[in-house]
Amino acid sequence: MADFPLHSNFQGDFVPVLVLVDTEDTMDQVAAKCAYHSVGKRVAPRPDKVIRVRRHRAAECLPRDLRVRDAGLQAAETIDVIFADA
């Protein structure tokens, strides 16, 4: 377990946010931590959608159960956090 900083580029938010996650967090947990800083503040909630994580500008989302330590992300890397269909 170790703190790991990521830049969250949340869909619909104009403010990139540095979010501290844990290397043991899954992408679902990363998405939730990023959403905390954007949804309900500068981004409207979308309860009909699932929040997903992908590498910045990548087409495919990372698996929801993938852990940060296994994702190959670099400290302070930018990730896109998007609303997706369930």
Stockholm file with secondary structure:
# STOCKHOLM 1.0

chainA/1-86         MADFPLHSNFQGDFVPVLVLVDTEDTMDQVAAKCAYHSVGKRVAPRPDKVIRVRRHRAAECLPRDLRVRDAGLQAAETIDVIFADA
#=GR chainA/1-86 SS CCEEEEEEEETTCSSCEEEEEETTCBHHHHHHHHHHHHBTTTBCCCTTSEEEEEETTCSSCCCTTCBHHHHTCCTTCEEEEEEECC
#=GC SS_cons        CCEEEEEEEETTCSSCEEEEEETTCBHHHHHHHHHHHHBTTTBCCCTTSEEEEEETTCSSCCCTTCBHHHHTCCTTCEEEEEEECC
//
